[in-house]
């Protein structure tokens, strides 16, 4: 069925994406810095995004972010009827990836925390799976961080794929999108861990609540959990609007001017 054609590739692609990212975070935390640093986590998520896009790009458009999927629905680029299938595929893939990394590193988790899975404290491990704000970050500051980081994400994606402007060469979009995610992690990850994606944050949080961390995963950071759900959606919408106003509308004017003068115009899909 059409739903299966969407769900299966998204499930696999998001699982691959998250396994690379979460396992790199696990190795850095559980290895106490001996098996990588923050750069390792950024690279892990960037590589995961690149592979995830390659896995499902030709079938479903490689929607790996619920915020961007919702934005495309609002803009009319994606039918609303497909939204549930896309989001369910993303969430199931993310949850499965969290469970996979948990199983892969269970012995290390147990050894690191002496069997006590905590959200805060010197041996906290919940941040391996979901994002939490740094102790100095206010709820408003964290919301703004996630909002701005997602604006940068959607701007980068639109620049890479805009065939009316200066789109990336065919076949390089996945790699460049991964580099955009890497860049966000390099420059905007300190405050909140750059969730920039509801699908990346909520399913692993639910998994950790079930797997032993408890309800603290939802109450920590002044009930932080809702920020990675809402801020990326608003940031994605704002970024799309900014791109429309500053780039897309001007491209349309140039194309129309070229038509009036009888000049050739680049085709766009």
C-alpha positions as CSV (number, residue, x, y, z in Angstrom):
1,X,0.0,0.0,0.0
2,X,0.9,3.7,-0.3
3,X,1.3,4.0,3.5
4,X,3.7,1.0,3.6
5,X,5.8,2.5,0.8
6,X,6.2,5.6,3.0
7,X,6.5,3.9,6.4
8,X,9.1,1.2,5.6
9,X,11.8,3.5,4.0
10,X,11.3,6.2,6.7
11,X,11.5,3.6,9.5
12,X,14.8,2.3,8.1
13,X,16.3,5.6,7.2
14,X,15.5,7.2,10.6
15,X,16.7,4.1,12.4
16,X,20.1,4.4,10.6
17,X,20.3,8.1,11.2
18,X,19.6,7.8,14.9
19,X,21.7,4.8,15.5
20,X,24.8,6.6,14.2
21,X,24.0,9.7,16.2
22,X,23.0,8.1,19.5
23,X,25.7,5.5,19.5
24,X,28.3,8.3,19.0
25,X,26.9,10.1,22.0
26,X,26.9,6.9,24.0
27,X,30.5,6.3,23.2
28,X,31.6,9.8,24.2
29,X,29.7,9.8,27.5
30,X,30.3,6.2,28.6
31,X,33.9,6.3,27.5
32,X,34.4,9.4,29.7
33,X,36.2,11.2,26.9
34,X,38.6,8.4,26.0
35,X,36.6,7.4,22.9
36,X,35.8,10.7,21.3
37,X,34.7,14.2,22.1
38,X,31.7,16.4,21.2
39,X,33.0,16.6,17.6
40,X,32.4,12.8,17.5
41,X,28.7,13.3,18.3
42,X,28.4,16.0,15.7
43,X,30.0,13.8,13.0
44,X,27.9,10.9,14.0
45,X,24.6,12.8,13.5
46,X,25.9,14.3,10.3
47,X,26.9,10.9,8.8
48,X,23.6,9.5,10.0
49,X,21.6,12.2,8.3
50,X,23.5,11.6,5.0
51,X,22.9,7.9,5.1
52,X,19.3,8.3,6.1
53,X,18.6,10.6,3.1
54,X,20.3,8.1,0.8
55,X,18.2,5.3,2.2
56,X,14.8,6.9,1.6
57,X,15.4,9.9,-0.6
58,X,14.1,8.4,-3.8
59,X,10.9,7.0,-2.3
60,X,9.7,9.4,0.3
61,X,11.8,12.5,-0.1
62,X,13.8,11.4,3.0
63,X,11.7,13.3,5.5
64,X,13.8,12.8,8.6
65,X,12.3,15.7,10.6
66,X,8.7,16.1,11.7
67,X,9.1,19.9,11.9
68,X,10.1,20.1,8.2
69,X,7.4,17.6,7.2
70,X,4.8,19.8,8.9
71,X,6.3,22.9,7.2
72,X,5.9,21.3,3.8
73,X,2.3,20.4,4.5
74,X,1.6,24.0,5.5
75,X,3.3,25.3,2.4
76,X,1.3,22.9,0.2
77,X,4.3,20.9,-0.9
78,X,3.0,17.7,0.8
79,X,-0.6,16.5,1.2
80,X,-1.8,16.6,4.8
81,X,-3.1,13.0,4.4
82,X,0.5,11.8,4.2
83,X,1.5,13.5,7.4
84,X,0.5,10.7,9.8
85,X,2.5,8.1,7.8
86,X,5.6,10.3,7.7
87,X,5.5,11.1,11.4
88,X,4.7,7.6,12.5
89,X,7.6,6.3,10.4
90,X,10.0,8.8,11.9
91,X,8.9,8.1,15.4
92,X,9.0,4.3,15.1
93,X,12.5,4.5,13.6
94,X,13.7,6.9,16.3
95,X,12.3,4.7,19.1
96,X,13.8,1.6,17.6
97,X,17.2,3.3,17.3
98,X,17.1,4.2,20.9
99,X,16.3,0.7,21.9
100,X,19.1,-0.6,19.7
101,X,21.7,1.7,21.2
102,X,20.5,0.8,24.7
103,X,20.9,-2.9,24.0
104,X,24.3,-2.3,22.2
105,X,25.7,-0.4,25.2
106,X,23.7,-1.9,28.0
107,X,26.8,-3.4,29.7
108,X,28.7,-0.1,29.4
109,X,25.6,1.8,30.7
110,X,25.4,-0.5,33.7
111,X,29.1,-0.2,34.5
112,X,29.1,3.6,34.1
113,X,26.1,4.2,36.4
114,X,26.4,1.2,38.7
115,X,22.9,0.2,37.5
116,X,21.3,3.5,38.4
117,X,20.1,5.3,35.3
118,X,19.8,9.0,36.1
119,X,18.8,12.1,34.2
120,X,21.0,14.5,36.2
121,X,24.1,14.2,38.4
122,X,27.7,13.2,37.8
123,X,26.8,9.8,36.2
124,X,23.7,11.0,34.2
125,X,23.1,9.0,31.0
126,X,19.7,10.2,29.8
127,X,21.4,12.9,27.6
128,X,22.8,10.1,25.4
129,X,19.3,9.6,24.0
130,X,17.5,12.9,24.2
131,X,18.4,16.6,24.6
132,X,18.5,18.5,27.9
133,X,19.5,22.1,28.4
134,X,22.8,23.1,30.1
135,X,22.4,24.0,33.7
136,X,22.9,27.7,32.9
137,X,20.3,27.9,30.2
138,X,16.9,29.3,31.0
139,X,13.8,27.8,29.4
140,X,13.4,30.9,27.2
141,X,17.0,30.8,26.2
142,X,16.8,27.1,25.3
143,X,13.7,27.7,23.3
144,X,15.4,30.5,21.4
145,X,18.5,28.3,20.8
146,X,16.4,25.5,19.3
147,X,14.4,28.0,17.3
148,X,17.4,29.7,15.7
149,X,19.2,26.3,15.1
150,X,16.2,25.0,13.2
151,X,15.9,28.2,11.2
152,X,19.5,27.6,10.1
153,X,18.7,24.0,9.3
154,X,15.7,24.7,7.0
155,X,17.6,27.6,5.3
156,X,20.4,25.2,4.5
157,X,18.1,22.6,3.2
158,X,16.2,25.0,1.0
159,X,19.5,26.5,-0.4
160,X,20.8,23.0,-1.3
161,X,17.5,21.9,-3.0
162,X,16.4,25.2,-4.7
163,X,16.6,24.5,-8.4
164,X,15.5,28.0,-9.3
165,X,18.5,29.4,-7.6
166,X,21.9,27.7,-7.2
167,X,21.0,24.2,-6.2
168,X,23.6,21.6,-5.3
169,X,24.8,19.2,-7.9
170,X,22.6,16.1,-8.2
171,X,23.8,13.4,-5.9
172,X,25.5,15.7,-3.4
173,X,22.4,16.9,-1.6
174,X,22.5,14.2,1.1
175,X,26.1,14.8,1.9
176,X,25.6,18.6,2.1
177,X,22.6,18.2,4.3
178,X,24.7,16.1,6.6
179,X,27.3,18.9,6.6
180,X,24.6,21.4,7.5
181,X,23.7,19.3,10.5
182,X,27.4,19.0,11.4
183,X,27.8,22.8,11.2
184,X,24.8,23.3,13.5
185,X,26.3,20.9,16.0
186,X,29.7,22.6,15.8
187,X,28.4,26.1,16.4
188,X,25.0,25.8,18.1
189,X,25.1,22.6,20.2
190,X,26.4,23.9,23.6
191,X,23.1,25.3,25.0
192,X,20.7,22.5,24.3
193,X,22.3,19.7,22.3
194,X,20.5,20.9,19.1
195,X,17.5,18.6,18.9
196,X,16.2,20.7,15.9
197,X,13.8,17.8,15.3
198,X,10.8,16.5,17.3
199,X,11.2,13.0,15.8
200,X,14.8,12.9,17.0
201,X,14.0,13.8,20.6
202,X,10.6,12.6,21.8
203,X,10.7,8.9,20.9
204,X,14.0,8.2,22.7
205,X,12.7,10.2,25.6
206,X,9.7,7.9,25.8
207,X,12.0,4.9,25.5
208,X,14.2,6.1,28.4
209,X,11.1,6.7,30.6
210,X,10.2,3.0,30.0
211,X,13.7,1.6,30.2
212,X,14.6,2.7,33.7
213,X,15.1,6.5,33.8
214,X,11.5,7.1,34.8
215,X,9.4,10.2,34.7
216,X,12.4,12.4,35.4
217,X,13.1,12.5,31.7
218,X,9.9,14.7,31.4
219,X,10.4,16.9,34.5
220,X,14.1,17.7,34.2
221,X,15.2,21.1,33.0
222,X,11.9,22.7,34.1
223,X,9.9,20.3,32.1
224,X,12.1,20.8,29.1
225,X,10.6,18.0,27.0
226,X,8.1,20.2,25.2
227,X,10.6,22.6,23.9
228,X,12.3,20.2,21.3
229,X,8.7,19.5,20.1
230,X,7.5,23.1,19.5
231,X,10.6,25.3,18.9
232,X,11.8,23.3,15.8
233,X,8.3,23.5,14.3
234,X,8.2,27.3,14.7
235,X,11.8,27.6,13.6
236,X,11.2,25.6,10.5
237,X,8.2,27.8,9.6
238,X,10.1,31.0,10.3
239,X,13.1,29.8,8.2
240,X,10.8,28.9,5.3
241,X,9.2,32.3,5.5
242,X,12.6,34.0,5.6
243,X,13.7,32.1,2.5
244,X,10.6,33.0,0.7
245,X,11.0,36.7,1.4
246,X,14.7,37.1,0.9
247,X,15.5,34.5,-1.9
248,X,12.5,32.7,-3.5
249,X,10.4,35.8,-4.3
250,X,13.4,37.5,-5.9
251,X,14.2,34.4,-7.9
252,X,10.6,34.5,-9.2
253,X,11.0,38.1,-10.3
254,X,14.2,37.4,-12.1
255,X,12.6,34.4,-13.9
256,X,9.5,36.5,-14.9
257,X,11.8,39.3,-16.2
258,X,13.8,36.8,-18.2
259,X,10.6,35.6,-19.8
260,X,9.4,39.1,-20.7
261,X,12.7,39.8,-22.5
262,X,12.7,36.5,-24.3
263,X,15.7,35.2,-22.4
264,X,16.0,31.6,-21.6
265,X,14.9,30.5,-18.2
266,X,16.2,27.5,-16.2
267,X,13.8,24.8,-15.9
268,X,12.7,23.7,-12.4
269,X,11.1,20.5,-11.3
